[in-house]
Amino acid sequence: MRARWPRLRSFRLRIALGSTLTALAAILLLYAMASYTIIQRRAAIIDHMLSAHLAGPGFQATPQALWPATDAQLNASFGGFAPPDSAPLAHALLLVEDAVHGPLYRSPAWQRVLGDAPLPRGPGLHTVEGGGQSWRIGSAVHGSVTIWVAVNRSLSDAQVRASLVRFAAAIGVLAVAMGALAWYLAGRAMRPVEHLTGVMVRLTASELDQRVSAAEEDLEFAQMVSVFNAMLDRLQRSFLQAARFSGDAAHELRTPLTILQGELERSFAQAGAAADPVLEQGLANMLDEVRRLDSIVRKLLLLARADAGQLAIPMCPVDLRPTLEELAEDIGLLDDARQLRLTLPEHIAVRGDAELLCQVLQNLVSNAIKYGLPGGWIALSARRKGEQWRIDVGNASQGIAPEHRHRLFDRFYRADQAHQRRVPGVGLGLSLARDIAMAHGGSLALAEAEPGQVRFRLTLPAA
């Protein structure tokens, strides 16, 4: 099985890297081709100049006294192919021999550099290694006189390498510049996607009217923006229809439920007067169910108003300490076996609707009583942190399974152990409490707690 390369998760980074590497590969290919061409062209020029010197009339009848000047002229001619910091008189070497009279002239460095190297015989140019360098040697024969000229190819190659190294450094700088430009252009290309992402992040149930303008977007993104806006239109219509249906259904149910509750209460009173215990028990059970339905309908109405953004909260100064003290007294009346832990400051000043906030706290305390361990404890505490109040309602518990934690605030959801009818409730309390907290500019969440306990935290802005 072949190993797979790790995939970069950033699309912008992949685009920037891909374009940079593609451009860099093209530049490197061009650099390699240009380098090869320059090296070959430089070698051809040196060979051509060397052949021209050997075939020139200056080597045919030169007096012996002029050979040093000819040597200097050769060094000057080929000095342009060497780096500026190269040693003088090492660019070209001259050797003149007479078959009858012996050597007529030898460059001062010839013996040191090419003294052990065999001299090539025959026409054409040859490459000879000497003194740790490469020399291009050609010869010309004029009667009994043979002239050898050696040109230092290593110095020429060093100059070419120095130039190519500078070009390579320039390519490195260019690669960095191309990467930065590719990153910038990729970011510019991703702006429509980032714009859409920003709109999606800001979307809430009460802000489905947001749209993204496609007028200034590129053609490639305009269609995506149009599809996104069309999706928002459908989503908004569906949500409004669902919210309107929930509100209308709950509103229509309130009247018959109120009438039914009144009739059952009247029948229950008559059954008590007639001393019919069986009928009285049956009517009492039906009355409990009707009251339960009425509670569900009231909560659905509040949730429908919250979904539609119509849960108007009159922001009045409220001190929640008396409310928490009353709830503490209720805990003592409902279950005097529970240990009560109360940690409250002198004042808990917030702004909002006292009745709705009391409903939130009542729901949390009710859950603590219903789902807490019998004979355990319930803790009510509040503390201020910055510009917020943190009100915690905790209780001794076996804990909440991880698979239930993320669904505690879903509507009509109840953990498995709470599905029995002996535990009252329909799974709307926490959802409604969270919506009320959010309408007050706060939040309600399951807080981190030690093993063996559960703690909910209500956060509200301080007044």
C-alpha positions as a Python dict, from the first residue, in 0.01 Angstrom:
ca = {
    (1, 'M'): (0, 0, 0),
    (2, 'R'): (154, 329, -108),
    (3, 'A'): (205, 596, 155),
    (4, 'R'): (6, 913, 90),
    (5, 'W'): (153, 1256, 125),
    (6, 'P'): (-12, 1465, 396),
    (7, 'R'): (-270, 1697, 243),
    (8, 'L'): (-256, 2067, 322),
    (9, 'R'): (-588, 2172, 471),
    (10, 'S'): (-554, 2536, 365),
    (11, 'F'): (-688, 2590, 13),
    (12, 'R'): (-523, 2931, -5),
    (13, 'L'): (-187, 2780, 92),
    (14, 'R'): (-224, 2505, -169),
    (15, 'I'): (-302, 2761, -441),
    (16, 'A'): (-8, 2982, -339),
    (17, 'L'): (234, 2689, -316),
    (18, 'G'): (113, 2533, -639),
    (19, 'S'): (146, 2851, -842),
    (20, 'T'): (481, 2938, -685),
    (21, 'L'): (626, 2592, -745),
    (22, 'T'): (499, 2587, -1102),
    (23, 'A'): (652, 2924, -1181),
    (24, 'L'): (972, 2827, -999),
    (25, 'A'): (998, 2501, -1194),
    (26, 'A'): (962, 2693, -1522),
    (27, 'I'): (1227, 2945, -1412),
    (28, 'L'): (1466, 2668, -1302),
    (29, 'L'): (1420, 2488, -1632),
    (30, 'L'): (1490, 2811, -1817),
    (31, 'Y'): (1789, 2871, -1587),
    (32, 'A'): (1931, 2525, -1660),
    (33, 'M'): (1888, 2568, -2036),
    (34, 'A'): (2037, 2917, -2026),
    (35, 'S'): (2331, 2798, -1813),
    (36, 'Y'): (2407, 2515, -2054),
    (37, 'T'): (2383, 2751, -2351),
    (38, 'I'): (2610, 3010, -2186),
    (39, 'I'): (2874, 2752, -2095),
    (40, 'Q'): (2875, 2603, -2443),
    (41, 'R'): (2875, 2943, -2604),
    (42, 'R'): (3164, 3061, -2383),
    (43, 'A'): (3370, 2751, -2474),
    (44, 'A'): (3300, 2805, -2844),
    (45, 'I'): (3408, 3171, -2824),
    (46, 'I'): (3734, 3079, -2648),
    (47, 'D'): (3809, 2811, -2910),
    (48, 'H'): (3731, 3054, -3190),
    (49, 'M'): (3957, 3324, -3046),
    (50, 'L'): (4235, 3075, -2981),
    (51, 'S'): (4213, 2940, -3336),
    (52, 'A'): (4212, 3296, -3473),
    (53, 'H'): (4527, 3385, -3279),
    (54, 'L'): (4707, 3072, -3394),
    (55, 'A'): (4612, 3133, -3757),
    (56, 'G'): (4690, 3503, -3747),
    (57, 'P'): (4985, 3658, -3929),
    (58, 'G'): (5139, 3772, -3599),
    (59, 'F'): (5267, 3423, -3521),
    (60, 'Q'): (5428, 3367, -3862),
    (61, 'A'): (5726, 3605, -3848),
    (62, 'T'): (5764, 3735, -3498),
    (63, 'P'): (6114, 3829, -3382),
    (64, 'Q'): (6224, 3656, -3067),
    (65, 'A'): (6238, 3986, -2878),
    (66, 'L'): (5864, 4039, -2934),
    (67, 'W'): (5742, 3708, -2787),
    (68, 'P'): (5704, 3857, -2432),
    (69, 'A'): (5483, 4128, -2579),
    (70, 'T'): (5284, 3865, -2764),
    (71, 'D'): (5246, 3675, -2436),
    (72, 'A'): (5116, 3986, -2264),
    (73, 'Q'): (4877, 4050, -2552),
    (74, 'L'): (4737, 3696, -2521),
    (75, 'N'): (4679, 3743, -2147),
    (76, 'A'): (4503, 4069, -2217),
    (77, 'S'): (4288, 3911, -2486),
    (78, 'F'): (4172, 3619, -2270),
    (79, 'G'): (4169, 3810, -1940),
    (80, 'G'): (3808, 3911, -1999),
    (81, 'F'): (3702, 3549, -1954),
    (82, 'A'): (3844, 3530, -1600),
    (83, 'P'): (3708, 3657, -1269),
    (84, 'P'): (3831, 4008, -1173),
    (85, 'D'): (4025, 3877, -871),
    (86, 'S'): (4225, 3614, -1069),
    (87, 'A'): (4608, 3626, -1066),
    (88, 'P'): (4768, 3821, -1356),
    (89, 'L'): (4954, 3644, -1637),
    (90, 'A'): (4765, 3322, -1566),
    (91, 'H'): (4495, 3362, -1829),
    (92, 'A'): (4701, 3235, -2122),
    (93, 'L'): (5043, 3071, -2162),
    (94, 'L'): (5280, 3076, -2462),
    (95, 'L'): (5548, 2827, -2566),
    (96, 'V'): (5763, 2870, -2878),
    (97, 'E'): (6008, 2597, -2986),
    (98, 'D'): (6244, 2568, -3278),
    (99, 'A'): (6320, 2217, -3391),
    (100, 'V'): (6678, 2324, -3463),
    (101, 'H'): (6766, 2578, -3194),
    (102, 'G'): (6536, 2452, -2912),
    (103, 'P'): (6294, 2667, -2703),
    (104, 'L'): (6271, 3026, -2816),
    (105, 'Y'): (6020, 3150, -2554),
    (106, 'R'): (5825, 3006, -2263),
    (107, 'S'): (5576, 3190, -2038),
    (108, 'P'): (5714, 3225, -1685),
    (109, 'A'): (5432, 3008, -1546),
    (110, 'W'): (5444, 2739, -1815),
    (111, 'Q'): (5692, 2513, -1640),
    (112, 'R'): (5512, 2544, -1306),
    (113, 'V'): (5166, 2480, -1451),
    (114, 'L'): (5216, 2263, -1760),
    (115, 'G'): (5569, 2140, -1715),
    (116, 'D'): (5462, 1776, -1663),
    (117, 'A'): (5172, 1777, -1907),
    (118, 'P'): (5238, 1614, -2247),
    (119, 'L'): (5211, 1859, -2535),
    (120, 'P'): (4947, 1758, -2788),
    (121, 'R'): (5066, 1694, -3142),
    (122, 'G'): (4857, 1740, -3446),
    (123, 'P'): (4599, 1989, -3562),
    (124, 'G'): (4298, 2107, -3364),
    (125, 'L'): (4247, 2212, -3005),
    (126, 'H'): (4298, 1986, -2705),
    (127, 'T'): (4217, 1995, -2334),
    (128, 'V'): (4501, 1931, -2092),
    (129, 'E'): (4496, 1918, -1712),
    (130, 'G'): (4782, 2092, -1536),
    (131, 'G'): (4835, 2264, -1205),
    (132, 'G'): (4490, 2156, -1090),
    (133, 'Q'): (4329, 2350, -1374),
    (134, 'S'): (4194, 2278, -1719),
    (135, 'W'): (4374, 2428, -2016),
    (136, 'R'): (4269, 2454, -2378),
    (137, 'I'): (4583, 2412, -2597),
    (138, 'G'): (4631, 2468, -2968),
    (139, 'S'): (4942, 2478, -3183),
    (140, 'A'): (5063, 2639, -3503),
    (141, 'V'): (5367, 2525, -3710),
    (142, 'H'): (5564, 2767, -3922),
    (143, 'G'): (5861, 2592, -4072),
    (144, 'S'): (6077, 2460, -3792),
    (145, 'V'): (5902, 2675, -3532),
    (146, 'T'): (5607, 2535, -3332),
    (147, 'I'): (5393, 2769, -3123),
    (148, 'W'): (5169, 2642, -2843),
    (149, 'V'): (4907, 2865, -2682),
    (150, 'A'): (4724, 2743, -2367),
    (151, 'V'): (4412, 2924, -2241),
    (152, 'N'): (4298, 2874, -1881),
    (153, 'R'): (3948, 2722, -1912),
    (154, 'S'): (3914, 2687, -1532),
    (155, 'L'): (3919, 3065, -1486),
    (156, 'S'): (3653, 3102, -1751),
    (157, 'D'): (3442, 2833, -1587),
    (158, 'A'): (3489, 3005, -1249),
    (159, 'Q'): (3360, 3331, -1394),
    (160, 'V'): (3059, 3154, -1542),
    (161, 'R'): (2990, 2978, -1212),
    (162, 'A'): (3011, 3306, -1021),
    (163, 'S'): (2762, 3462, -1261),
    (164, 'L'): (2532, 3162, -1237),
    (165, 'V'): (2551, 3168, -855),
    (166, 'R'): (2443, 3531, -860),
    (167, 'F'): (2159, 3443, -1093),
    (168, 'A'): (2062, 3154, -863),
    (169, 'A'): (2056, 3390, -564),
    (170, 'A'): (1838, 3625, -766),
    (171, 'I'): (1607, 3331, -843),
    (172, 'G'): (1583, 3257, -469),
    (173, 'V'): (1481, 3618, -400),
    (174, 'L'): (1241, 3599, -695),
    (175, 'A'): (1090, 3278, -556),
    (176, 'V'): (1021, 3448, -223),
    (177, 'A'): (867, 3744, -404),
    (178, 'M'): (656, 3510, -620),
    (179, 'G'): (542, 3322, -309),
    (180, 'A'): (438, 3646, -140),
    (181, 'L'): (260, 3764, -453),
    (182, 'A'): (89, 3426, -498),
    (183, 'W'): (-24, 3433, -132),
    (184, 'Y'): (-164, 3784, -180),
    (185, 'L'): (-341, 3697, -506),
    (186, 'A'): (-480, 3375, -355),
    (187, 'G'): (-612, 3581, -63),
    (188, 'R'): (-772, 3825, -306),
    (189, 'A'): (-927, 3534, -495),
    (190, 'M'): (-1060, 3388, -168),
    (191, 'R'): (-1229, 3711, -56),
    (192, 'P'): (-1574, 3612, -189),
    (193, 'V'): (-1549, 3282, 1),
    (194, 'E'): (-1437, 3465, 317),
    (195, 'H'): (-1727, 3706, 270),
    (196, 'L'): (-1970, 3415, 247),
    (197, 'T'): (-1809, 3254, 552),
    (198, 'G'): (-1850, 3575, 750),
    (199, 'V'): (-2218, 3590, 661),
    (200, 'M'): (-2265, 3225, 756),
    (201, 'V'): (-2095, 3281, 1091),
    (202, 'R'): (-2323, 3575, 1168),
    (203, 'L'): (-2638, 3389, 1066),
    (204, 'T'): (-2882, 3318, 1346),
    (205, 'A'): (-3246, 3221, 1352),
    (206, 'S'): (-3343, 3587, 1394),
    (207, 'E'): (-3106, 3718, 1122),
    (208, 'L'): (-3194, 3505, 821),
    (209, 'D'): (-3261, 3820, 618),
    (210, 'Q'): (-2891, 3877, 548),
    (211, 'R'): (-2783, 3854, 185),
    (212, 'V'): (-2455, 3878, -3),
    (213, 'S'): (-2431, 4118, -296),
    (214, 'A'): (-2306, 3952, -616),
    (215, 'A'): (-2280, 4276, -813),
    (216, 'E'): (-1908, 4331, -745),
    (217, 'E'): (-1802, 3966, -737),
    (218, 'D'): (-1615, 3788, -1015),
    (219, 'L'): (-1815, 3585, -1264),
    (220, 'E'): (-1678, 3259, -1120),
    (221, 'F'): (-1817, 3346, -776),
    (222, 'A'): (-2132, 3533, -874),
    (223, 'Q'): (-2324, 3211, -938),
    (224, 'M'): (-2216, 3067, -603),
    (225, 'V'): (-2331, 3385, -426),
    (226, 'S'): (-2664, 3371, -610),
    (227, 'V'): (-2716, 3007, -509),
    (228, 'F'): (-2629, 3093, -150),
    (229, 'N'): (-2880, 3381, -144),
    (230, 'A'): (-3147, 3156, -295),
    (231, 'M'): (-3078, 2898, -25),
    (232, 'L'): (-3117, 3167, 241),
    (233, 'D'): (-3449, 3270, 86),
    (234, 'R'): (-3581, 2914, 106),
    (235, 'L'): (-3445, 2871, 457),
    (236, 'Q'): (-3601, 3196, 576),
    (237, 'R'): (-3938, 3108, 427),
    (238, 'S'): (-3931, 2761, 582),
    (239, 'F'): (-3825, 2894, 920),
    (240, 'L'): (-4089, 3166, 921),
    (241, 'Q'): (-4354, 2914, 823),
    (242, 'A'): (-4246, 2676, 1098),
    (243, 'A'): (-4230, 2953, 1358),
    (244, 'R'): (-4568, 3089, 1249),
    (245, 'F'): (-4720, 2742, 1259),
    (246, 'S'): (-4587, 2676, 1610),
    (247, 'G'): (-4710, 3010, 1736),
    (248, 'D'): (-5049, 2985, 1564),
    (249, 'A'): (-5103, 2625, 1677),
    (250, 'A'): (-5009, 2707, 2037),
    (251, 'H'): (-5229, 3017, 2030),
    (252, 'E'): (-5527, 2826, 1891),
    (253, 'L'): (-5485, 2551, 2152),
    (254, 'R'): (-5488, 2789, 2448),
    (255, 'T'): (-5860, 2869, 2423),
    (256, 'P'): (-5996, 2511, 2407),
    (257, 'L'): (-5750, 2403, 2677),
    (258, 'T'): (-5866, 2687, 2903),
    (259, 'I'): (-6229, 2590, 2846),
    (260, 'L'): (-6151, 2222, 2900),
    (261, 'Q'): (-5961, 2298, 3220),
    (262, 'G'): (-6253, 2505, 3351),
    (263, 'E'): (-6508, 2234, 3272),
    (264, 'L'): (-6290, 1967, 3438),
    (265, 'E'): (-6249, 2179, 3749),
    (266, 'R'): (-6627, 2230, 3766),
    (267, 'S'): (-6690, 1857, 3714),
    (268, 'F'): (-6425, 1774, 3973),
    (269, 'A'): (-6602, 1997, 4228),
    (270, 'Q'): (-6938, 1834, 4149),
    (271, 'A'): (-6790, 1483, 4181),
    (272, 'G'): (-6651, 1577, 4522),
    (273, 'A'): (-6990, 1700, 4631),
    (274, 'A'): (-7152, 1377, 4507),
    (275, 'A'): (-6900, 1169, 4703),
    (276, 'D'): (-6800, 962, 4398),
    (277, 'P'): (-6432, 880, 4456),
    (278, 'V'): (-6385, 689, 4128),
    (279, 'L'): (-6516, 974, 3916),
    (280, 'E'): (-6325, 1224, 4126),
    (281, 'Q'): (-5996, 1037, 4070),
    (282, 'G'): (-6057, 1011, 3696),
    (283, 'L'): (-6134, 1381, 3668),
    (284, 'A'): (-5826, 1465, 3876),
    (285, 'N'): (-5606, 1265, 3637),
    (286, 'M'): (-5757, 1436, 3333),
    (287, 'L'): (-5717, 1775, 3498),
    (288, 'D'): (-5346, 1705, 3558),
    (289, 'E'): (-5298, 1615, 3192),
    (290, 'V'): (-5482, 1927, 3076),
    (291, 'R'): (-5266, 2143, 3301),
    (292, 'R'): (-4962, 1969, 3160),
    (293, 'L'): (-5079, 2044, 2805),
    (294, 'D'): (-5143, 2404, 2903),
    (295, 'S'): (-4786, 2433, 3035),
    (296, 'I'): (-4650, 2290, 2710),
    (297, 'V'): (-4858, 2534, 2504),
    (298, 'R'): (-4739, 2833, 2707),
    (299, 'K'): (-4377, 2728, 2661),
    (300, 'L'): (-4427, 2674, 2288),
    (301, 'L'): (-4571, 3024, 2259),
    (302, 'L'): (-4267, 3171, 2432),
    (303, 'L'): (-4031, 2966, 2211),
    (304, 'A'): (-4218, 3073, 1897),
    (305, 'R'): (-4185, 3436, 2001),
    (306, 'A'): (-3816, 3387, 2072),
    (307, 'D'): (-3760, 3221, 1732),
    (308, 'A'): (-3937, 3506, 1558),
    (309, 'G'): (-3733, 3764, 1747),
    (310, 'Q'): (-4047, 3896, 1915),
    (311, 'L'): (-3954, 3809, 2272),
    (312, 'A'): (-3941, 4168, 2390),
    (313, 'I'): (-3771, 4202, 2726),
    (314, 'P'): (-3845, 4511, 2937),
    (315, 'M'): (-3502, 4590, 3077),
    (316, 'C'): (-3575, 4692, 3433),
    (317, 'P'): (-3336, 4674, 3731),
    (318, 'V'): (-3378, 4339, 3906),
    (319, 'D'): (-3216, 4202, 4222),
    (320, 'L'): (-3206, 3823, 4194),
    (321, 'R'): (-3099, 3755, 4552),
    (322, 'P'): (-3460, 3757, 4691),
    (323, 'T'): (-3563, 3522, 4409),
    (324, 'L'): (-3283, 3279, 4490),
    (325, 'E'): (-3367, 3294, 4863),
    (326, 'E'): (-3732, 3211, 4787),
    (327, 'L'): (-3622, 2919, 4571),
    (328, 'A'): (-3400, 2801, 4857),
    (329, 'E'): (-3703, 2805, 5088),
    (330, 'D'): (-3902, 2610, 4829),
    (331, 'I'): (-3628, 2346, 4815),
    (332, 'G'): (-3655, 2307, 5192),
    (333, 'L'): (-4032, 2267, 5168),
    (334, 'L'): (-4028, 2025, 4875),
    (335, 'D'): (-3744, 1805, 4998),
    (336, 'D'): (-3619, 1874, 5348),
    (337, 'A'): (-3379, 1578, 5320),
    (338, 'R'): (-3164, 1766, 5070),
    (339, 'Q'): (-2870, 1961, 5206),
    (340, 'L'): (-2881, 2319, 5082),
    (341, 'R'): (-2562, 2514, 5007),
    (342, 'L'): (-2625, 2885, 4962),
    (343, 'T'): (-2344, 3124, 4860),
    (344, 'L'): (-2495, 3456, 4760),
    (345, 'P'): (-2367, 3815, 4773),
    (346, 'E'): (-2569, 4094, 4927),
    (347, 'H'): (-2708, 4207, 4593),
    (348, 'I'): (-2727, 4047, 4246),
    (349, 'A'): (-2818, 4345, 4031),
    (350, 'V'): (-2910, 4271, 3668),
    (351, 'R'): (-3145, 4423, 3411),
    (352, 'G'): (-3434, 4235, 3257),
    (353, 'D'): (-3776, 4087, 3319),
    (354, 'A'): (-3807, 3960, 3676),
    (355, 'E'): (-4079, 3706, 3589),
    (356, 'L'): (-3887, 3551, 3300),
    (357, 'L'): (-3561, 3534, 3498),
    (358, 'C'): (-3750, 3374, 3787),
    (359, 'Q'): (-3883, 3117, 3537),
    (360, 'V'): (-3527, 3034, 3430),
    (361, 'L'): (-3407, 2987, 3788),
    (362, 'Q'): (-3717, 2786, 3878),
    (363, 'N'): (-3648, 2551, 3589),
    (364, 'L'): (-3288, 2497, 3697),
    (365, 'V'): (-3386, 2435, 4060),
    (366, 'S'): (-3669, 2205, 3952),
    (367, 'N'): (-3426, 1998, 3745),
    (368, 'A'): (-3184, 1983, 4037),
    (369, 'I'): (-3462, 1841, 4257),
    (370, 'K'): (-3596, 1599, 3993),
    (371, 'Y'): (-3266, 1455, 3872),
    (372, 'G'): (-3047, 1494, 4178),
    (373, 'L'): (-2954, 1206, 4406),
    (374, 'P'): (-3204, 1148, 4690),
    (375, 'G'): (-3060, 1272, 5015),
    (376, 'G'): (-2790, 1464, 4829),
    (377, 'W'): (-2733, 1836, 4815),
    (378, 'I'): (-2827, 2138, 4605),
    (379, 'A'): (-2602, 2444, 4577),
    (380, 'L'): (-2703, 2796, 4473),
    (381, 'S'): (-2418, 3042, 4425),
    (382, 'A'): (-2352, 3371, 4250),
    (383, 'R'): (-2041, 3573, 4189),
    (384, 'R'): (-1953, 3867, 3975),
    (385, 'K'): (-1674, 3850, 3718),
    (386, 'G'): (-1608, 4172, 3532),
    (387, 'E'): (-1935, 4303, 3393),
    (388, 'Q'): (-2121, 3975, 3429),
    (389, 'W'): (-2294, 3776, 3700),
    (390, 'R'): (-2241, 3402, 3707),
    (391, 'I'): (-2522, 3219, 3884),
    (392, 'D'): (-2457, 2848, 3936),
    (393, 'V'): (-2717, 2584, 4024),
    (394, 'G'): (-2551, 2255, 4114),
    (395, 'N'): (-2659, 1929, 4269),
    (396, 'A'): (-2526, 1588, 4365),
    (397, 'S'): (-2578, 1356, 4070),
    (398, 'Q'): (-2454, 1045, 3899),
    (399, 'G'): (-2349, 1273, 3615),
    (400, 'I'): (-2468, 1317, 3259),
    (401, 'A'): (-2345, 1075, 2994),
    (402, 'P'): (-2130, 1237, 2722),
    (403, 'E'): (-2376, 1137, 2449),
    (404, 'H'): (-2647, 1345, 2620),
    (405, 'R'): (-2447, 1658, 2703),
    (406, 'H'): (-2462, 1820, 2359),
    (407, 'R'): (-2839, 1763, 2333),
    (408, 'L'): (-2954, 1885, 2672),
    (409, 'F'): (-3087, 2210, 2526),
    (410, 'D'): (-3265, 2049, 2230),
    (411, 'R'): (-3639, 2087, 2236),
    (412, 'F'): (-3837, 1785, 2355),
    (413, 'Y'): (-3515, 1599, 2427),
    (414, 'R'): (-3482, 1411, 2753),
    (415, 'A'): (-3203, 1180, 2860),
    (416, 'D'): (-3286, 809, 2862),
    (417, 'Q'): (-3318, 790, 3238),
    (418, 'A'): (-3578, 1066, 3228),
    (419, 'H'): (-3818, 909, 2976),
    (420, 'Q'): (-4036, 765, 3250),
    (421, 'R'): (-4355, 957, 3322),
    (422, 'R'): (-4283, 947, 3693),
    (423, 'V'): (-4034, 1229, 3626),
    (424, 'P'): (-4249, 1526, 3513),
    (425, 'G'): (-4145, 1736, 3219),
    (426, 'V'): (-4149, 1737, 2839),
    (427, 'G'): (-3797, 1854, 2753),
    (428, 'L'): (-3879, 2220, 2684),
    (429, 'G'): (-3760, 2381, 3006),
    (430, 'L'): (-3388, 2407, 2936),
    (431, 'S'): (-3442, 2516, 2577),
    (432, 'L'): (-3679, 2791, 2688),
    (433, 'A'): (-3449, 2893, 2973),
    (434, 'R'): (-3157, 2929, 2734),
    (435, 'D'): (-3361, 3141, 2491),
    (436, 'I'): (-3469, 3369, 2777),
    (437, 'A'): (-3108, 3403, 2893),
    (438, 'M'): (-2995, 3490, 2540),
    (439, 'A'): (-3276, 3745, 2506),
    (440, 'H'): (-3130, 3913, 2819),
    (441, 'G'): (-2786, 3927, 2657),
    (442, 'G'): (-2658, 3633, 2862),
    (443, 'S'): (-2617, 3259, 2827),
    (444, 'L'): (-2705, 2930, 2990),
    (445, 'A'): (-2472, 2632, 2968),
    (446, 'L'): (-2371, 2311, 3137),
    (447, 'A'): (-2061, 2409, 3336),
    (448, 'E'): (-1762, 2191, 3410),
    (449, 'A'): (-1806, 2013, 3742),
    (450, 'E'): (-1629, 1758, 3953),
    (451, 'P'): (-1734, 1392, 3931),
    (452, 'G'): (-2055, 1318, 4121),
    (453, 'Q'): (-2221, 1651, 4052),
    (454, 'V'): (-2392, 1855, 3781),
    (455, 'R'): (-2380, 2234, 3755),
    (456, 'F'): (-2563, 2471, 3522),
    (457, 'R'): (-2434, 2828, 3486),
    (458, 'L'): (-2655, 3127, 3406),
    (459, 'T'): (-2456, 3428, 3289),
    (460, 'L'): (-2621, 3771, 3284),
    (461, 'P'): (-2486, 4124, 3225),
    (462, 'A'): (-2447, 4319, 3547),
    (463, 'A'): (-2667, 4624, 3593),
}
